[in-house]
Amino acid sequence: MKHFPGNDIINRNSTQPELGVYLLYGPKSSGKLHYCNNFILNGLTDGVFCICVSSSFIEKKYKRVFFSGKDDLCINLNVLNPYTLNGYGISDINDAQALKRLFEEIRQLVDSHSNQPVYFVLSSLTDFLENFSDQDVIKFVTSLVFLLKNYEINSIFTIDNTDPKSSLFVSKMAHLFDGLFETKLPSD
């Protein structure tokens, strides 16, 4: 569990958390993406296959921005964007189809790497709630969480807690996750 950044500090006097699917929430610009990138970098450094779902980046740009000069590590990183998956633009397919296609792509990647450790990050559920129907996102996340748990994949989902829609989502869905991490902005 050393791969969760800061875990050694947080759990100084307690046992390490189990492998699992975690929700990381906090205000915008509070370090959620940075935390996830460190989680991925820790995994890549140890040869873990990593999957990152980002609605903000395509794979080439994500690797260039966050892992520049680490091309040898990035061979074990697959970045998926629900809006560009399989060459389709979001206007070409409806919400449910886009999320089903994304789920299938994730499932295939997980299946093809089931003989090795896999780390998974989804950044950010806030973007999903802004661009897809609430019900479709709930179905997608529920199915995805249980897929990841079934394969015992260490995972982090992120969401902003300053948006009312996101806060409602967290209150509805928090029970699915093995734990919650909260980020905060500095008081100054």
RODO-640827 format. One record per atom (N, C-alpha, C): residue in one letter; atom name; x, y, z. Coordinates in Angstrom, 2 decimals, decimal comma, always signed. Each point is the difference from the previous one (the first is absolute). Layout:
BEGIN
   dodren   torpa         X         Y         Z
        A      CA         X         Y         Z
...
END
This chain:
BEGIN
   dodren   torpa         X         Y         Z
        M       N     +0,82     -1,19     +0,00
        M      CA     -0,82     +1,19     +0,00
        M       C     +0,86     +1,25     +0,00
        K       N     +1,29     -0,16     -0,15
        K      CA     +0,90     +1,15     +0,02
        K       C     -0,27     +0,97     -1,14
        H       N     -0,80     -0,41     -0,94
        H      CA     -0,21     +0,81     -1,20
        H       C     -0,94     +1,17     +0,21
        F       N     -0,79     +0,00     +1,06
        F      CA     -0,82     +1,17     +0,27
        F       C     +0,91     +1,08     +0,55
        P       N     +0,18     +1,10     -0,72
        P      CA     +0,89     +1,06     +0,48
        P       C     -0,42     +0,50     +1,38
        G       N     +0,98     +0,12     +0,89
        G      CA     -0,26     +0,51     +1,34
        G       C     -0,55     -1,02     +0,97
        N       N     -0,21     -1,22     -0,47
        N      CA     -0,59     -1,03     +0,84
        N       C     +0,85     -0,29     +1,24
        D       N     +1,32     +0,09     -0,16
        D      CA     +0,88     -0,26     +1,13
        D       C     -0,16     +1,07     +1,09
        I       N     -0,35     +1,22     -0,40
        I      CA     -0,20     +1,07     +0,97
        I       C     -1,38     -0,09     +0,64
        I       N     -1,00     -0,23     -0,82
        I      CA     -1,38     -0,06     +0,47
        I       C     -0,18     -1,14     +1,00
        N       N     +0,57     -1,14     -0,29
        N      CA     -0,23     -1,20     +0,80
        N       C     +1,18     -0,34     +0,90
        R       N     +0,64     +1,00     +0,52
        R      CA     +1,19     -0,19     +0,82
        R       C     -0,23     -0,98     +1,14
        N       N     -1,13     +0,09     +0,67
        N      CA     -0,24     -0,84     +1,17
        N       C     -1,14     -0,98     -0,21
        S       N     -0,37     -0,25     -1,23
        S      CA     -1,08     -0,95     -0,25
        S       C     +0,38     -0,94     -1,14
        T       N     -0,84     -0,96     -0,24
        T      CA     +0,28     -0,97     -1,05
        T       C     -0,25     +0,62     -1,37
        Q       N     +0,68     -0,54     -0,98
        Q      CA     -0,17     +0,47     -1,37
        Q       C     -1,40     -0,36     -0,49
        P       N     -0,63     +0,87     -0,83
        P      CA     -1,29     -0,36     -0,56
        P       C     +0,17     -1,15     -1,00
        E       N     -1,05     -0,76     -0,15
        E      CA     +0,00     -1,10     -0,95
        E       C     +0,00     +0,55     -1,42
        L       N     +0,36     -0,88     -0,95
        L      CA     -0,18     +0,35     -1,39
        L       C     -1,46     +0,35     -0,19
        G       N     -0,29     +0,90     -0,87
        G      CA     -1,40     +0,31     -0,19
        G       C     -0,25     +1,13     -0,96
        V       N     -1,26     +0,40     -0,01
        V      CA     -0,48     +1,05     -0,87
        V       C     -0,36     +1,18     +0,89
        Y       N     +0,69     +1,12     -0,19
        Y      CA     -0,13     +1,15     +0,87
        Y       C     -0,53     +1,21     -0,77
        L       N     -0,70     +0,86     +0,72
        L      CA     -0,50     +1,25     -0,55
        L       C     +0,79     +1,15     +0,64
        L       N     +0,61     +0,82     -0,83
        L      CA     +0,76     +1,15     +0,44
        L       C     -0,81     +1,25     -0,35
        Y       N     -0,39     +0,75     +1,03
        Y      CA     -0,82     +1,18     -0,26
        Y       C     +0,56     +1,22     +0,71
        G       N     -0,32     +1,14     -0,58
        G      CA     +0,47     +1,26     +0,56
        G       C     -0,28     +1,12     -0,97
        P       N     +0,31     +1,23     +0,40
        P      CA     -0,26     +1,14     -0,88
        P       C     +0,88     -0,02     -1,24
        K       N     -0,42     +0,74     -1,01
        K      CA     +0,81     +0,15     -1,21
        K       C     +1,38     +0,51     +0,40
        S       N     +1,01     -0,45     -0,72
        S      CA     +1,39     +0,43     +0,19
        S       C     +0,55     -0,34     +1,37
        S       N     -0,50     -1,08     +0,62
        S      CA     +0,51     -0,38     +1,32
        S       C     +1,00     -1,16     -0,07
        G       N     +0,42     -0,36     -1,20
        G      CA     +1,06     -1,00     -0,14
        G       C     -0,47     -1,41     -0,35
        K       N     -1,26     -0,17     -0,36
        K      CA     -0,51     -1,35     -0,31
        K       C     +0,73     -0,61     -1,20
        L       N     +0,14     +0,78     -1,07
        L      CA     +0,67     -0,50     -1,20
        L       C     +1,47     -0,30     +0,29
        H       N     +0,65     +0,88     +0,75
        H      CA     +1,40     -0,22     +0,36
        H       C     +0,15     -1,29     +0,82
        Y       N     -0,91     -0,21     +0,94
        Y      CA     +0,01     -1,22     +0,81
        Y       C     -0,13     -1,24     -0,89
        C       N     -0,95     +0,05     -0,93
        C      CA     -0,21     -1,14     -0,90
        C       C     +1,21     -0,25     -0,90
        N       N     +0,62     +1,08     -0,48
        N      CA     +1,18     -0,16     -0,83
        N       C     +1,15     -0,63     +0,78
        N       N     +0,15     +0,35     +1,27
        N      CA     +1,01     -0,64     +0,84
        N       C     -0,31     -1,48     +0,22
        F       N     -1,27     -0,30     +0,19
        F      CA     -0,45     -1,39     +0,13
        F       C     +0,38     -0,80     -1,25
        I       N     -0,29     +0,58     -1,17
        I      CA     +0,34     -0,67     -1,27
        I       C     +1,52     -0,12     -0,14
        L       N     +0,73     +1,06     +0,29
        L      CA     +1,46     -0,05     -0,11
        L       C     +0,60     -1,07     +0,92
        N       N     -0,51     -0,10     +1,23
        N      CA     +0,47     -1,05     +0,90
        N       C     -0,23     -1,38     -0,60
        G       N     -1,17     -0,19     -0,58
        G      CA     -0,29     -1,29     -0,64
        G       C     +0,89     -0,26     -1,20
        L       N     +0,13     +0,98     -0,88
        L      CA     +0,81     -0,17     -1,19
        L       C     +1,45     -0,30     +0,36
        T       N     +0,51     +0,66     +1,03
        T      CA     +1,38     -0,22     +0,44
        T       C     +0,22     -1,45     +0,41
        D       N     -1,03     -0,63     +0,55
        D      CA     +0,10     -1,41     +0,41
        D       C     -0,49     -0,96     -1,07
        G       N     -0,24     +0,49     -1,22
        G      CA     -0,41     -0,87     -1,10
        G       C     -1,47     -0,38     +0,00
        V       N     -0,83     +0,73     +0,74
        V      CA     -1,43     -0,27     +0,05
        V       C     -0,66     +0,59     -1,24
        F       N     -0,93     -0,73     -0,62
        F      CA     -0,76     +0,53     -1,12
        F       C     -1,04     +0,97     +0,55
        C       N     -0,08     +1,20     -0,57
        C      CA     -0,90     +1,04     +0,51
        C       C     -0,97     +0,45     -1,08
        I       N     -1,24     +0,20     +0,43
        I      CA     -1,05     +0,53     -0,86
        I       C     -0,46     +1,31     +0,61
        C       N     -0,05     +1,03     -0,83
        C      CA     -0,50     +1,29     +0,45
        C       C     -1,14     +0,43     -0,93
        V       N     -1,15     +0,30     +0,58
        V      CA     -1,11     +0,55     -0,77
        V       C     -0,05     +1,48     +0,31
        S       N     +0,12     +0,80     -1,05
        S      CA     -0,02     +1,45     +0,15
        S       C     -0,87     +0,60     -1,08
        S       N     -0,93     +0,83     +0,40
        S      CA     -0,83     +0,69     -0,99
        S       C     +0,66     +1,30     -0,44
        S       N     +1,16     +0,32     +0,55
        S      CA     +0,70     +1,24     -0,33
        S       C     +1,19     -0,19     -0,93
        F       N     +0,51     -1,21     -0,12
        F      CA     +1,22     -0,24     -0,77
        F       C     -0,18     -1,17     -0,96
        I       N     +0,72     +0,07     -1,13
        I      CA     +0,18     -1,17     -0,82
        I       C     +1,34     -0,60     +0,43
        E       N     +0,22     -1,25     -0,34
        E      CA     +1,17     -0,72     +0,52
        E       C     +1,32     +0,70     -0,29
        K       N     +0,20     +0,43     -1,21
        K      CA     +1,28     +0,61     -0,38
        K       C     +0,28     +1,25     +0,85
        K       N     -1,00     +0,86     +0,15
        K      CA     +0,20     +1,24     +0,78
        K       C     +0,19     -0,31     +1,48
        Y       N     -0,77     -0,95     +0,54
        Y      CA     +0,13     -0,36     +1,41
        Y       C     +1,42     -0,46     +0,30
        K       N     +0,52     -0,89     -0,83
        K      CA     +1,36     -0,50     +0,20
        K       C     +1,03     +1,11     -0,14
        R       N     -0,21     +0,89     -0,96
        R      CA     +0,95     +1,10     -0,23
        R       C     -0,01     +0,99     +1,17
        V       N     -1,19     +0,32     +0,52
        V      CA     -0,11     +0,98     +1,08
        V       C     +0,51     -0,56     +1,33
        F       N     -0,39     -1,22     +0,34
        F      CA     +0,28     -0,53     +1,34
        F       C     +1,18     -0,96     +0,08
        F       N     +0,38     -0,61     -1,13
        F      CA     +1,06     -1,00     +0,05
        F       C     +1,04     +0,24     -1,09
        S       N     +0,28     +1,25     -0,29
        S      CA     +0,98     +0,36     -1,01
        S       C     +1,37     -0,56     +0,38
        G       N     +0,67     -0,62     -0,97
        G      CA     +1,31     -0,58     +0,25
        G       C     -0,04     -1,37     +0,66
        K       N     -1,18     -0,53     +0,21
        K      CA     -0,13     -1,32     +0,65
        K       C     -0,66     -0,99     -0,96
        D       N     +0,39     +0,07     -1,27
        D      CA     -0,62     -0,84     -1,02
        D       C     +0,11     -1,49     +0,30
        D       N     +1,10     -0,40     +0,63
        D      CA     +0,17     -1,41     +0,34
        D       C     -1,04     -0,47     +1,01
        L       N     -0,41     +0,87     +0,91
        L      CA     -1,04     -0,35     +0,98
        L       C     -1,38     +0,00     -0,64
        C       N     -0,21     +0,91     -0,94
        C      CA     -1,34     +0,21     -0,57
        C       C     -0,48     -1,14     -0,89
        I       N     +0,85     -0,95     -0,29
        I      CA     -0,48     -1,14     -0,78
        I       C     -1,04     -0,80     +0,80
        N       N     +0,02     +0,14     +1,32
        N      CA     -0,98     -0,69     +0,86
        N       C     -1,17     +0,90     +0,39
        L       N     -0,19     +1,11     -0,71
        L      CA     -1,08     +0,93     +0,31
        L       C     -0,94     +0,13     -1,18
        N       N     -1,27     -0,20     +0,26
        N      CA     -1,03     +0,17     -1,02
        N       C     -0,96     +1,08     +0,48
        V       N     -0,16     +1,07     -0,78
        V      CA     -0,88     +1,12     +0,36
        V       C     -1,21     -0,03     -0,93
        L       N     -1,19     -0,01     +0,61
        L      CA     -1,24     -0,05     -0,77
        L       C     -0,79     +1,28     +0,22
        N       N     -0,55     +0,53     -1,07
        N      CA     -0,87     +1,17     +0,07
        N       C     -1,35     -0,41     -0,59
        P       N     -1,09     +0,09     +0,78
        P      CA     -1,29     -0,46     -0,49
        P       C     -0,49     +0,75     -1,23
        Y       N     +0,51     +1,19     -0,24
        Y      CA     -0,46     +0,80     -1,13
        Y       C     +0,70     -0,32     -1,30
        T       N     +1,14     -0,68     +0,08
        T      CA     +0,76     -0,30     -1,22
        T       C     +0,20     -1,49     -0,20
        L       N     -0,62     -0,81     +0,82
        L      CA     +0,17     -1,44     -0,07
        L       C     -0,42     -0,54     -1,36
        N       N     +0,82     -0,83     -0,57
        N      CA     -0,26     -0,63     -1,30
        N       C     -0,25     +1,00     -1,12
        G       N     +0,54     +1,20     +0,14
        G      CA     -0,10     +0,97     -1,07
        G       C     -1,32     +0,74     -0,09
        Y       N     -0,91     -0,27     +0,91
        Y      CA     -1,29     +0,68     -0,02
        Y       C     +0,08     +1,29     +0,80
        G       N     -0,71     +1,00     -0,47
        G      CA     -0,19     +1,20     +0,79
        G       C     -1,24     -0,19     +0,84
        I       N     -0,14     +0,75     +1,07
        I      CA     -1,14     -0,17     +0,90
        I       C     -1,32     +0,25     -0,73
        S       N     +0,00     +0,83     -1,02
        S      CA     -1,24     +0,27     -0,73
        S       C     -0,44     -1,18     -0,86
        D       N     +0,91     -0,95     -0,25
        D      CA     -0,33     -1,15     -0,85
        D       C     -0,78     -1,08     +0,73
        I       N     +0,05     -0,02     +1,32
        I      CA     -0,67     -1,05     +0,76
        I       C     -0,67     +0,60     +1,22
        N       N     -0,99     -0,70     +0,52
        N      CA     -0,69     +0,54     +1,18
        N       C     +0,75     -0,34     +1,27
        D       N     -0,44     +0,60     +1,11
        D      CA     +0,67     -0,17     +1,30
        D       C     +0,18     -1,45     +0,38
        A       N     -1,08     -0,74     -0,04
        A      CA     +0,05     -1,40     +0,44
        A       C     +0,98     -0,80     -0,86
        Q       N     -0,02     +0,22     -1,31
        Q      CA     +0,91     -0,72     -0,89
        Q       C     +1,46     +0,35     +0,30
        A       N     +0,27     +1,28     +0,22
        A      CA     +1,37     +0,43     +0,28
        A       C     +0,52     -0,65     +1,27
        L       N     -0,81     -0,03     +1,04
        L      CA     +0,45     -0,60     +1,27
        L       C     +0,09     -1,52     -0,10
        K       N     -0,90     -0,62     -0,75
        K      CA     +0,11     -1,46     -0,23
        K       C     +1,26     -0,34     -0,76
        R       N     +0,31     +0,80     -1,01
        R      CA     +1,21     -0,23     -0,79
        R       C     +1,24     +0,18     +0,89
        L       N     -0,01     +1,02     +0,85
        L      CA     +1,12     +0,22     +0,92
        L       C     +0,13     -1,17     +0,97
        F       N     -1,11     -0,45     +0,57
        F      CA     +0,04     -1,13     +0,92
        F       C     +0,57     -1,23     -0,68
        E       N     -0,42     -0,28     -1,23
        E      CA     +0,50     -1,17     -0,73
        E       C     +1,49     +0,11     -0,27
        E       N     +0,46     +1,17     -0,34
        E      CA     +1,43     +0,21     -0,24
        E       C     +0,80     -0,26     +1,29
        I       N     -0,49     +0,50     +1,11
        I      CA     +0,66     -0,23     +1,29
        I       C     -0,01     -1,49     +0,33
        R       N     -1,15     -0,64     -0,18
        R      CA     -0,13     -1,44     +0,28
        R       C     +1,00     -0,80     -0,83
        Q       N     +0,13     +0,32     -1,27
        Q      CA     +0,94     -0,71     -0,87
        Q       C     +1,45     +0,20     +0,46
        L       N     +0,34     +1,23     +0,38
        L      CA     +1,36     +0,25     +0,49
        L       C     +0,27     -0,77     +1,29
        V       N     -0,98     +0,00     +0,90
        V      CA     +0,15     -0,72     +1,26
        V       C     +0,13     -1,50     -0,26
        D       N     -0,85     -0,53     -0,86
        D      CA     +0,07     -1,43     -0,34
        D       C     +1,36     -0,37     -0,60
        S       N     +0,51     +0,85     -0,90
        S      CA     +1,26     -0,32     -0,67
        S       C     +1,21     +0,13     +0,92
        H       N     -0,17     +0,64     +1,17
        H      CA     +1,10     +0,13     +0,96
        H       C     -0,34     -0,66     +1,33
        S       N     -0,89     -0,97     -0,02
        S      CA     -0,46     -0,62     +1,25
        S       C     +1,07     -0,83     +0,69
        N       N     +1,09     -0,29     -0,69
        N      CA     +1,09     -0,78     +0,60
        N       C     +1,07     +0,87     +0,64
        Q       N     -0,28     +1,30     +0,12
        Q      CA     +0,98     +0,91     +0,61
        Q       C     -0,75     +1,09     +0,76
        P       N     +0,69     +0,71     +0,89
        P      CA     -0,66     +1,10     +0,72
        P       C     -0,41     +1,12     -0,96
        V       N     -1,14     +0,60     +0,29
        V      CA     -0,52     +1,11     -0,79
        V       C     -0,44     +1,10     +0,96
        Y       N     +0,30     +1,25     -0,34
        Y      CA     -0,49     +1,16     +0,72
        Y       C     -0,95     +0,75     -0,92
        F       N     -1,02     +0,61     +0,59
        F      CA     -1,00     +0,70     -0,78
        F       C     -0,29     +1,36     +0,62
        V       N     -0,13     +1,03     -0,84
        V      CA     -0,37     +1,34     +0,45
        V       C     -1,09     +0,52     -0,94
        L       N     -1,04     +0,59     +0,58
        L      CA     -1,00     +0,72     -0,78
        L       C     -0,05     +1,44     +0,51
        S       N     +0,38     +0,92     -0,88
        S      CA     +0,05     +1,42     +0,37
        S       C     -0,73     +0,81     -1,08
        S       N     -1,11     +0,48     +0,21
        S      CA     -0,70     +0,26     +1,22
        S       C     -1,48     -0,32     -0,21
        L       N     -0,62     -0,53     +1,03
        L      CA     -1,43     -0,27     -0,06
        L       C     -0,81     +1,28     -0,13
        T       N     +0,54     +1,11     +0,44
        T      CA     -0,69     +1,28     -0,15
        T       C     -0,24     +0,30     -1,47
        D       N     +1,01     -0,24     -0,83
        D      CA     -0,14     +0,20     -1,44
        D       C     -1,06     -0,93     -0,58
        F       N     -0,03     -1,24     +0,47
        F      CA     -0,99     -0,96     -0,48
        F       C     -1,41     +0,48     +0,35
        L       N     -0,18     +0,51     +1,22
        L      CA     -1,32     +0,47     +0,41
        L       C     -0,44     +1,24     -0,77
        E       N     +0,95     +0,79     -0,46
        E      CA     -0,33     +1,18     -0,79
        E       C     -0,39     -0,35     -1,43
        N       N     +0,53     -1,12     -0,51
        N      CA     -0,16     -0,31     -1,42
        N       C     -0,84     -1,23     -0,31
        F       N     -0,33     -0,79     +1,00
        F      CA     -0,84     -1,18     -0,20
        F       C     -1,16     +0,06     +0,97
        S       N     -1,04     -0,76     -0,27
        S      CA     -1,15     +0,00     +0,91
        S       C     +0,39     -0,64     +1,33
        D       N     -0,61     +0,47     +1,06
        D      CA     +0,30     -0,50     +1,35
        D       C     -0,20     -1,51     +0,08
        Q       N     -1,10     -0,48     -0,55
        Q      CA     -0,31     -1,43     +0,07
        Q       C     +1,03     -0,83     -0,75
        D       N     +0,43     +0,48     -1,17
        D      CA     +1,02     -0,72     -0,76
        D       C     +1,32     -0,05     +0,75
        V       N     +0,36     +1,10     +0,67
        V      CA     +1,25     +0,04     +0,77
        V       C     -0,10     -0,95     +1,20
        I       N     -1,12     -0,02     +0,68
        I      CA     -0,19     -0,90     +1,14
        I       C     +0,12     -1,45     -0,43
        K       N     -0,63     -0,37     -1,09
        K      CA     +0,10     -1,38     -0,51
        K       C     +1,43     -0,34     -0,39
        F       N     +0,65     +0,93     -0,70
        F      CA     +1,38     -0,21     -0,43
        F       C     +0,93     -0,19     +1,20
        V       N     -0,08     +0,90     +0,97
        V      CA     +0,88     -0,07     +1,16
        V       C     -0,26     -1,27     +0,81
        T       N     -1,25     -0,34     +0,19
        T      CA     -0,33     -1,21     +0,76
        T       C     +0,59     -1,23     -0,68
        S       N     -0,21     -0,13     -1,30
        S      CA     +0,56     -1,14     -0,73
        S       C     +1,52     -0,01     +0,05
        L       N     +0,60     +1,17     -0,17
        L      CA     +1,46     +0,10     -0,01
        L       C     +0,60     -0,33     +1,36
        V       N     -0,60     +0,51     +1,07
        V      CA     +0,52     -0,28     +1,34
        V       C     +0,00     -1,51     +0,26
        F       N     -1,07     -0,68     -0,36
        F      CA     -0,05     -1,44     +0,26
        F       C     +0,93     -0,78     -0,92
        L       N     +0,22     +0,47     -1,21
        L      CA     +1,00     -0,62     -0,88
        L       C     +1,38     +0,11     +0,64
        L       N     +0,34     +1,19     +0,46
        L      CA     +1,32     +0,23     +0,60
        L       C     +0,17     -0,80     +1,29
        K       N     -1,05     -0,08     +0,81
        K      CA     +0,07     -0,79     +1,23
        K       C     +0,16     -1,48     -0,31
        N       N     -0,70     -0,46     -1,02
        N      CA     +0,08     -1,41     -0,38
        N       C     +1,43     -0,39     -0,38
        Y       N     +0,69     +0,91     -0,68
        Y      CA     +1,38     -0,27     -0,41
        Y       C     +1,03     +0,48     +1,03
        E       N     -0,47     +0,52     +1,13
        E      CA     +0,86     +0,51     +1,06
        E       C     +1,00     +1,02     -0,52
        I       N     -0,53     +1,00     -0,70
        I      CA     +0,82     +1,05     -0,60
        I       C     -0,01     +1,22     +0,90
        N       N     +1,18     +0,44     +0,40
        N      CA     +0,14     +1,23     +0,77
        N       C     -0,46     +1,15     -0,87
        S       N     -0,98     +0,78     +0,48
        S      CA     -0,62     +1,01     -0,84
        S       C     -0,31     +1,27     +0,77
        I       N     +0,04     +1,11     -0,74
        I      CA     -0,38     +1,30     +0,56
        I       C     -0,93     +0,69     -0,99
        F       N     -1,14     +0,44     +0,48
        F      CA     -0,92     +0,85     -0,74
        F       C     +0,09     +1,38     +0,65
        T       N     -0,08     +1,06     -0,79
        T      CA     +0,02     +1,34     +0,58
        T       C     -1,31     +0,73     -0,31
        I       N     -0,34     +0,92     +0,88
        I      CA     -1,19     +0,83     -0,18
        I       C     +0,18     +1,28     +0,82
        D       N     -0,51     +1,10     -0,54
        D      CA     +0,02     +1,27     +0,74
        D       C     -1,14     -0,01     +1,02
        N       N     +0,23     +0,56     +1,16
        N      CA     -1,07     +0,03     +1,01
        N       C     -0,64     +1,38     +0,12
        T       N     +0,39     +0,93     -0,86
        T      CA     -0,58     +1,33     +0,08
        T       C     -1,22     +0,16     -0,90
        D       N     -0,22     -0,93     -0,87
        D      CA     -1,12     +0,02     -0,92
        D       C     -1,18     -0,75     +0,63
        P       N     -1,21     +0,60     +0,05
        P      CA     -1,13     -0,66     +0,64
        P       C     -0,34     -1,37     -0,61
        K       N     +0,12     -0,10     -1,32
        K      CA     -0,29     -1,26     -0,68
        K       C     +1,00     -1,08     +0,43
        S       N     +1,26     +0,37     +0,12
        S      CA     +1,03     -0,94     +0,43
        S       C     -0,20     -0,41     +1,45
        S       N     -0,36     +0,94     +0,85
        S      CA     -0,24     -0,31     +1,42
        S       C     -1,14     -0,99     +0,15
        L       N     -1,05     +0,17     -0,79
        L      CA     -1,13     -0,92     +0,03
        L       C     +0,44     -1,38     -0,48
        F       N     +0,82     -0,04     -1,03
        F      CA     +0,53     -1,26     -0,51
        F       C     +0,80     -0,72     +1,08
        V       N     +0,87     +0,73     +0,70
        V      CA     +0,82     -0,60     +1,06
        V       C     -0,90     -0,59     +1,08
        S       N     -1,02     +0,73     +0,41
        S      CA     -0,88     -0,52     +1,05
        S       C     -0,77     -1,25     -0,45
        K       N     -0,33     -0,09     -1,29
        K      CA     -0,70     -1,17     -0,53
        K       C     +0,92     -1,19     -0,20
        M       N     +1,25     +0,25     -0,39
        M      CA     +0,88     -1,06     -0,47
        M       C     +1,15     -0,36     +0,93
        A       N     +0,21     +0,74     +1,06
        A      CA     +1,16     -0,23     +0,87
        A       C     +0,06     -1,42     +0,54
        H       N     -1,14     -0,62     +0,21
        H      CA     -0,03     -1,36     +0,57
        H       C     +0,65     -1,04     -0,91
        L       N     +0,14     +0,30     -1,29
        L      CA     +0,62     -0,95     -0,93
        L       C     +1,51     -0,10     +0,17
        F       N     +0,60     +1,08     +0,50
        F      CA     +1,45     +0,09     +0,06
        F       C     +0,54     -0,59     +1,29
        D       N     +1,24     -0,48     -0,05
        D      CA     +0,64     -0,58     +1,17
        D       C     +0,49     +1,06     +0,97
        G       N     +0,07     +1,22     -0,45
        G      CA     +0,43     +1,09     +0,86
        G       C     -0,07     +1,31     -0,74
        L       N     +0,02     +1,08     +0,77
        L      CA     -0,05     +1,34     -0,55
        L       C     +1,25     +0,75     +0,46
        F       N     +0,62     +0,72     -0,92
        F      CA     +1,09     +0,90     +0,31
        F       C     -0,50     +1,40     -0,30
        E       N     +0,33     +0,96     +0,85
        E      CA     -0,43     +1,36     -0,22
        E       C     +1,22     +0,91     -0,11
        T       N     +0,00     +0,85     -1,03
        T      CA     +1,04     +1,01     -0,14
        T       C     -0,57     +1,33     +0,43
        K       N     +0,86     +0,86     +0,49
        K      CA     -0,43     +1,34     +0,41
        K       C     +0,98     +1,01     -0,52
        L       N     -0,49     +1,21     -0,18
        L      CA     +0,88     +1,11     -0,37
        L       C     +0,69     +0,52     +1,24
        P       N     +1,22     +0,52     -0,13
        P      CA     +0,65     +0,60     +1,18
        P       C     -0,86     +1,12     +0,56
        S       N     +0,05     +0,20     +1,31
        S      CA     -0,85     +1,00     +0,66
        S       C     +0,36     +1,42     -0,37
        D       N     +1,22     +0,22     -0,48
        D      CA     +0,38     +1,37     -0,38
        D       C     -0,37     +0,26     -1,44
END
